[in-house]
Amino acid sequence: MSLPDGVEILGTAEPRFDEILTDEALAFVAGLQREFGGRRAELLEARAERQTRLDRGERPAFPEATRSVRGSEWKVAPAPPDLLDRRVEITGPTDRKMVINALNSGARCFMADLEDSNAPTWSNMVGGQVNLADAVRRTIALTGPDGREYRLSERPATLLVRPRGWHLPERHLLVDGSPVSGSLFDFGLAFVHNARQQLERGTGPYVYLPKLEGHLEARLWNDVFVWSQDRLAIARGTIRATVLIETILAAFEMDEILYELREHSAGLNAGRWDYIFSVIKKFRRHPGFVLPDRARITMTVPFMRAYTELLVRTCHRRGAHAMGGMAAYIPSRSDPEANRLALAKVADDKEREANAGFDGTWVAHPDLVETAAAEFDRVLGDRPNQLDRQRDDVDVSAERLLDVRVPGGEITEAGLRTNVNVGLRYLASWLSGVGAAAIDNLMEDAATAEISRSQIWQWVEHGAELSSGEPVTADLARSTIETEIASLRQELGEASYAELRFEEARSMFEQVAFPPGFVEFLTLPAYELL
């Protein structure tokens, strides 16, 4: 197989991969890498420099240099017709069955995830692109082991794609001897194969952008979009991007992020677990930012409420959609009472979002679509969104964004055990190639593991005390890991325990869960084990 100059594939060939890894597509991705790879590296270095300043006591603030952007009147481009009403979006990885079921779920949109709910094996990344291409062309189908046929309905959800964050590489594709950016690989392949098809079908190349830490990172994405559209002779502004505000630093630059992407912007999304992880990570050296059990950190505690209210106000002032957070519950087939209680919590959460002014929300399972839609239907009625609700009552200061008090919050032995158990089980799933793991009736992704390990790191680093008065030491955490591993080994049996790679999961978890050093993203070292 001949390849474009400077391009080398290290991954193995599988059926239909040649349809994705074409000369045109590889040359396009290589062009993106050569054009933007250097700026990406500079921005990642800027992240590291900012972290050093945060460790030394710097506090985030609304940037003085961009005050004029925040203070002036401007709007993002109007949404295309199929993104006007986004009251319920379903998310999940790009395996074939998930793509079909999500598109058929009754949700208005489906975010096909190449990031946190997807373990980035070569098979998953390229196979996911095969599935996306088939979905765009309405040819995607599957016959299950039981003979059941899966095909698209006549009116599937609008497709959006989430590429990996700027920090992640794709080590199976080299350009001029170096791994290509995972972001550019994922976006580039999806765009070059599907953009024209999507436009012919009355939709467009829509994306979600994860893990941004500021407007300069959004500017880089905007330049990628301009270059890509020009390269394929597609009109500028065709690509539409929704940015996940899932880092504390991005919360201070929401206006600026929308401004950088304004002709390509489709709104902002209020991340949950990643946002909490970001607070822990960015202020990890400061005892005043120690957080309690993650179960106590709801969307109504001060710092979470402040940033979500600011997000709605910012988006609606700029004519952009404000998208709410994830409902991750997986309904039980055997426990109706548990379902009733869980669905009531989902309804309460979505009622809160709709009443706060959000235009839509996320769910992780098709059985939650109806519950979430009912709450937004109640507020929206026949309106596609509530962009007209300006939230002029909201006035959020830097102090409110950094107010991490959690009323009634405690660090408990149960919370420590949960972090260990969920972290181990998720990592084992991820190392086995499954990035969306059903754990205790919740659909967990990499953000859950990040919170689990970073909370342990933070508690040990600052000698936090359990509600019993016992300090959280490295010895206590390691003892808890040992107990949970023994329980999992007994529950699964030796053969399954080994097959599911729990020893590697344990080693990786211990590598990222203890001071003094802090690994920025656990998926970076874990990627080397895939």
Secondary structure as the mmCIF struct_conf table of DSSP 4:
data_model
#
loop_
_struct_conf.conf_type_id
_struct_conf.id
_struct_conf.beg_label_comp_id
_struct_conf.beg_label_asym_id
_struct_conf.beg_label_seq_id
_struct_conf.end_label_comp_id
_struct_conf.end_label_asym_id
_struct_conf.end_label_seq_id
TURN_TY1_P TURN_TY1_P1 ASP A 5 GLY A 6
STRN STRN1 VAL A 7 ILE A 9
BEND BEND1 GLY A 11 GLY A 11
HELX_LH_PP_P HELX_LH_PP_P1 THR A 12 ALA A 13
TURN_TY1_P TURN_TY1_P2 PRO A 15 ARG A 16
HELX_RH_AL_P HELX_RH_AL_P1 PHE A 17 ILE A 20
BEND BEND2 LEU A 21 LEU A 21
HELX_RH_AL_P HELX_RH_AL_P2 ASP A 23 ASP A 55
TURN_TY1_P TURN_TY1_P3 ARG A 56 GLY A 57
HELX_RH_3T_P HELX_RH_3T_P1 GLU A 64 THR A 66
HELX_RH_AL_P HELX_RH_AL_P3 ARG A 67 GLY A 71
BEND BEND3 SER A 72 SER A 72
HELX_LH_PP_P HELX_LH_PP_P2 VAL A 76 PRO A 80
HELX_RH_3T_P HELX_RH_3T_P2 PRO A 81 LEU A 83
BEND BEND4 LEU A 84 LEU A 84
BEND BEND5 ARG A 87 ARG A 87
STRN STRN2 VAL A 88 PRO A 93
HELX_RH_AL_P HELX_RH_AL_P4 ARG A 96 LEU A 103
TURN_TY1_P TURN_TY1_P4 ASN A 104 ASN A 104
BEND BEND6 SER A 105 GLY A 106
BEND BEND7 ARG A 108 ARG A 108
STRN STRN3 CYS A 109 ASP A 113
BEND BEND8 LEU A 114 GLU A 115
TURN_TY1_P TURN_TY1_P5 ASP A 116 SER A 117
BEND BEND9 ASN A 118 ASN A 118
HELX_RH_AL_P HELX_RH_AL_P5 TRP A 122 VAL A 136
TURN_TY1_P TURN_TY1_P6 ARG A 137 ARG A 138
STRN STRN4 ALA A 141 THR A 143
TURN_TY1_P TURN_TY1_P7 PRO A 145 ASP A 146
BEND BEND10 GLY A 147 GLY A 147
STRN STRN5 GLU A 149 ARG A 151
BEND BEND11 GLU A 154 ARG A 155
HELX_LH_PP_P HELX_LH_PP_P3 PRO A 156 ALA A 157
STRN STRN6 THR A 158 ARG A 162
HELX_LH_PP_P HELX_LH_PP_P4 PRO A 163 GLY A 165
TURN_TY1_P TURN_TY1_P8 TRP A 166 HIS A 167
STRN STRN7 PRO A 169 VAL A 175
TURN_TY1_P TURN_TY1_P9 ASP A 176 GLY A 177
STRN STRN8 SER A 178 SER A 181
HELX_RH_AL_P HELX_RH_AL_P6 GLY A 182 GLU A 200
TURN_TY1_P TURN_TY1_P10 ARG A 201 GLY A 202
STRN STRN9 TYR A 206 LEU A 209
BEND BEND12 GLY A 214 GLY A 214
HELX_RH_AL_P HELX_RH_AL_P7 HIS A 215 ARG A 231
TURN_TY1_P TURN_TY1_P11 LEU A 232 ALA A 233
TURN_TY1_P TURN_TY1_P12 ARG A 236 GLY A 237
BEND BEND13 ILE A 239 ILE A 239
STRN STRN10 ARG A 240 ILE A 245
BEND BEND14 THR A 247 THR A 247
TURN_TY1_P TURN_TY1_P13 ILE A 248 LEU A 249
HELX_RH_3T_P HELX_RH_3T_P3 ALA A 250 GLU A 253
HELX_RH_AL_P HELX_RH_AL_P8 MET A 254 GLU A 260
TURN_TY1_P TURN_TY1_P14 LEU A 261 HIS A 264
STRN STRN11 SER A 265 ALA A 270
BEND BEND15 ARG A 272 ARG A 272
HELX_RH_AL_P HELX_RH_AL_P9 TRP A 273 LYS A 282
TURN_TY1_P TURN_TY1_P15 PHE A 283 ARG A 285
HELX_RH_3T_P HELX_RH_3T_P4 PRO A 287 PHE A 289
HELX_RH_3T_P HELX_RH_3T_P5 ARG A 294 ARG A 296
TURN_TY1_P TURN_TY1_P16 MET A 299 THR A 300
BEND BEND16 VAL A 301 VAL A 301
HELX_RH_AL_P HELX_RH_AL_P10 PRO A 302 ARG A 317
TURN_TY1_P TURN_TY1_P17 ARG A 318 GLY A 319
STRN STRN12 ALA A 322 ALA A 327
STRN STRN13 TYR A 329 TYR A 329
BEND BEND17 ARG A 333 SER A 334
HELX_RH_AL_P HELX_RH_AL_P11 PRO A 336 ALA A 356
TURN_TY1_P TURN_TY1_P18 GLY A 357 GLY A 357
BEND BEND18 ASP A 359 ASP A 359
STRN STRN14 GLY A 360 VAL A 363
BEND BEND19 ALA A 364 HIS A 365
HELX_RH_3T_P HELX_RH_3T_P6 PRO A 366 LEU A 368
HELX_RH_AL_P HELX_RH_AL_P12 VAL A 369 LEU A 380
TURN_TY1_P TURN_TY1_P19 GLY A 381 ASP A 382
BEND BEND20 PRO A 384 PRO A 384
TURN_TY1_P TURN_TY1_P20 LEU A 387 ASP A 388
TURN_TY1_P TURN_TY1_P21 ASP A 392 ASP A 393
HELX_RH_AL_P HELX_RH_AL_P13 ALA A 398 LEU A 401
TURN_TY1_P TURN_TY1_P22 LEU A 402 LEU A 402
TURN_TY1_P TURN_TY1_P23 PRO A 407 GLY A 408
HELX_RH_AL_P HELX_RH_AL_P14 GLU A 413 LEU A 431
TURN_TY1_P TURN_TY1_P24 SER A 432 GLY A 433
BEND BEND21 ALA A 436 ALA A 436
STRN STRN15 ALA A 437 ILE A 439
TURN_TY1_P TURN_TY1_P25 ASP A 440 ASN A 441
STRN STRN16 LEU A 442 GLU A 444
HELX_RH_AL_P HELX_RH_AL_P15 ALA A 446 GLU A 461
TURN_TY1_P TURN_TY1_P26 HIS A 462 GLY A 463
STRN STRN17 GLU A 465 GLU A 465
TURN_TY1_P TURN_TY1_P27 SER A 467 SER A 468
BEND BEND22 GLY A 469 GLY A 469
STRN STRN18 PRO A 471 PRO A 471
HELX_RH_AL_P HELX_RH_AL_P16 ALA A 474 LEU A 492
HELX_RH_AL_P HELX_RH_AL_P17 GLU A 494 GLU A 499
TURN_TY1_P TURN_TY1_P28 LEU A 500 ARG A 501
HELX_RH_AL_P HELX_RH_AL_P18 PHE A 502 VAL A 512
BEND BEND23 ALA A 513 GLY A 517
BEND BEND24 GLU A 520 GLU A 520
TURN_TY1_P TURN_TY1_P29 LEU A 522 LEU A 522
HELX_RH_AL_P HELX_RH_AL_P19 THR A 523 TYR A 527
TURN_TY1_P TURN_TY1_P30 GLU A 528 LEU A 529
#
